[in-house]
Amino acid sequence: MEKLIVFDNFLKKFKSNKIGPISFQIEKGKICGLLGSSGSGKTVILNSLLGIIKKYRGTILIDKIKRKSWKYHKSNRKIGYYTQMDFALHDISAYNFLKDSCMIMGVKKKKIKEKVKYWMQYFDVWEHRNKKIKDFSWGMKNRINLILCFIKDPEIIIMDEPGANLDSYWRNKVKNLLIEF
């Protein structure tokens, strides 16, 4: 199988502790979970994979592109990322926020309205499209975060605690969506 993500001797040092060395590979088409107790370094590993953290030892490859290379941005096009964002300062409608986000992510302009409508309907927030995103409940905000993850049809999906603040119905729906992807 083709290796989509490779960590080779990854080591991140902090003042009083370190994460690693860690080596692992994730094959294309596979689902992988990163488990550990609070403070064990899961988010550090995800942020390094995303390119948010750049100072570490070892090698991270995404689709054969080194995370520290000058062309790492090419692999970002393939990544959909979910994290819990609050949106407390976003004084904009959910619909306009998602349209603007699509522009930033490079979604083709003629596809933006179609994609935003599809995903807002899929995650059952379409009827709230004109509501300010800062006024959404936590569960609705998490569904907006999920839309951001999937809206550009990513090849790689990275999720940091995707089930948090979702009830069992939405957790199951997200699980089935991941299986489809």
C-alpha distance (Angstrom), angle and dihedral (degrees) to the residues before:
residue distance angle dihedral
M1 . . .
E2 3.78 . .
K3 3.81 114.5 .
L4 3.79 108.8 -128.1
I5 3.81 98.8 175.8
V6 3.80 125.7 26.3
F7 3.80 128.2 -177.0
D8 3.81 111.4 -171.8
N9 3.81 117.3 -173.9
F10 3.81 92.1 -29.0
L11 3.80 110.7 -173.4
K12 3.79 126.8 174.0
K13 3.79 116.8 -174.9
F14 3.77 126.8 -159.7
K15 3.80 128.6 -178.0
S16 3.79 96.6 -85.8
N17 3.82 105.4 11.6
K18 3.78 144.8 22.2
I19 3.78 141.6 -144.8
G20 3.77 114.9 -135.9
P21 2.87 156.9 -55.8
I22 3.80 85.5 -128.0
S23 3.79 128.8 170.6
F24 3.81 124.8 -178.8
Q25 3.79 142.0 136.6
I26 3.79 132.2 -143.0
E27 3.78 118.3 -154.8
K28 3.78 123.7 -140.6
G29 3.81 111.9 -91.6
K30 3.80 94.8 22.7
I31 3.78 130.7 118.1
C32 3.78 114.9 -137.2
G33 3.78 128.9 -173.3
L34 3.77 126.3 -154.4
L35 3.79 110.3 -148.6
G36 3.78 131.2 -174.8
S37 3.76 143.7 119.3
S38 3.77 123.3 -79.6
G39 3.80 109.8 -70.8
S40 3.80 94.1 18.5
G41 3.82 94.1 119.2
K42 3.79 105.3 -98.4
T43 3.80 93.9 131.9
V44 3.82 91.0 44.4
I45 3.81 88.8 56.2
L46 3.83 91.7 47.5
N47 3.81 92.6 46.6
S48 3.80 90.4 49.4
L49 3.79 89.6 49.8
L50 3.81 89.8 51.1
G51 3.80 92.8 48.4
I52 3.80 94.2 -113.7
I53 3.81 90.4 116.4
K54 3.80 110.6 47.4
K55 3.81 103.4 167.9
Y56 3.78 109.1 84.8
R57 3.77 138.8 107.9
G58 3.75 123.8 -111.3
T59 3.77 130.8 33.1
I60 3.78 134.8 -64.3
L61 3.80 117.4 -170.0
I62 3.78 125.3 -171.1
D63 3.79 112.0 -170.1
K64 3.84 88.0 -21.0
I65 3.82 93.5 -52.9
K66 3.80 116.1 120.8
R67 3.78 112.0 -124.3
K68 3.80 89.8 -137.3
S69 3.81 95.1 50.1
W70 3.80 123.3 105.7
K71 3.82 90.5 -112.8
Y72 3.82 96.8 52.9
H73 3.82 89.2 115.5
K74 3.82 88.3 74.3
S75 3.78 90.1 68.2
N76 3.82 90.8 50.2
R77 3.81 89.1 67.9
K78 3.79 88.0 65.8
I79 3.81 96.5 50.0
G80 3.78 129.3 92.4
Y81 3.79 111.7 -169.7
Y82 3.78 130.1 -162.1
T83 3.76 124.2 -166.3
Q84 3.77 132.8 146.4
M85 3.80 108.9 -90.9
D86 3.79 118.7 177.3
F87 3.84 100.1 -151.2
A88 3.84 88.6 -157.0
L89 3.81 90.9 142.6
H90 3.80 96.6 43.1
D91 3.80 104.9 108.1
I92 3.82 93.4 -178.9
S93 3.79 135.4 97.1
A94 3.78 116.3 -93.2
Y95 3.81 90.2 -119.4
N96 3.81 94.5 53.2
F97 3.81 91.5 43.4
L98 3.80 91.0 54.7
K99 3.82 92.4 45.1
D100 3.81 90.2 51.4
S101 3.81 90.8 46.2
C102 3.80 90.2 53.0
M103 3.80 90.0 53.9
I104 3.82 90.1 51.7
M105 3.82 92.1 47.3
G106 3.79 92.6 51.5
V107 3.80 99.0 -111.2
K108 3.80 108.5 164.0
K109 3.79 109.4 -95.3
K110 3.81 95.0 -127.5
K111 3.83 90.5 54.5
I112 3.81 99.1 47.4
K113 3.82 100.3 88.5
E114 3.80 91.5 44.5
K115 3.81 93.2 49.5
V116 3.80 94.7 44.7
K117 3.80 91.6 50.5
Y118 3.81 93.2 45.8
W119 3.81 95.0 50.6
M120 3.80 94.8 40.6
Q121 3.80 88.5 53.1
Y122 3.81 91.9 44.4
F123 3.82 91.0 53.8
D124 3.82 92.5 40.6
V125 3.81 98.3 -118.1
W126 3.81 99.1 108.6
E127 3.80 93.4 104.1
H128 3.82 87.9 55.9
R129 3.82 94.8 49.5
N130 3.82 93.9 118.3
K131 3.79 94.3 46.8
K132 3.79 116.5 103.7
I133 3.77 109.6 -99.9
K134 3.81 91.9 -134.3
D135 3.82 88.5 63.4
F136 3.82 94.8 55.9
S137 3.80 120.8 111.3
W138 3.82 117.6 -107.7
G139 3.80 90.7 -101.4
M140 3.81 92.2 51.3
K141 3.81 91.0 47.1
N142 3.78 89.1 52.9
R143 3.79 89.9 52.2
I144 3.83 88.6 52.9
N145 3.81 87.6 52.0
L146 3.80 88.8 51.6
I147 3.81 90.4 50.7
L148 3.81 88.8 53.4
C149 3.79 88.6 53.7
F150 3.81 96.3 51.7
I151 3.81 105.5 28.2
K152 3.81 97.0 90.5
D153 3.84 94.0 49.3
P154 3.80 94.5 -116.3
E155 3.79 124.6 -157.7
I156 3.81 90.9 -148.4
I157 3.79 122.9 43.0
I158 3.80 119.6 -163.0
M159 3.78 117.5 -174.1
D160 3.79 130.2 -176.2
E161 3.84 108.7 -158.8
P162 3.82 96.8 -29.1
G163 3.80 94.6 177.8
A164 3.80 96.5 56.5
N165 3.81 113.5 119.0
L166 3.80 92.2 3.9
D167 3.77 122.5 116.3
S168 3.82 121.7 -129.1
Y169 3.83 92.8 -91.8
W170 3.82 92.7 57.4
R171 3.80 93.9 40.4
N172 3.79 88.9 55.3
K173 3.81 91.8 46.1
V174 3.83 90.6 51.6
K175 3.82 90.9 47.3
N176 3.82 90.5 53.0
L177 3.80 91.3 46.1
L178 3.81 90.1 53.4
I179 3.79 91.0 49.7
E180 3.84 89.6 51.9
F181 3.82 90.9 49.8
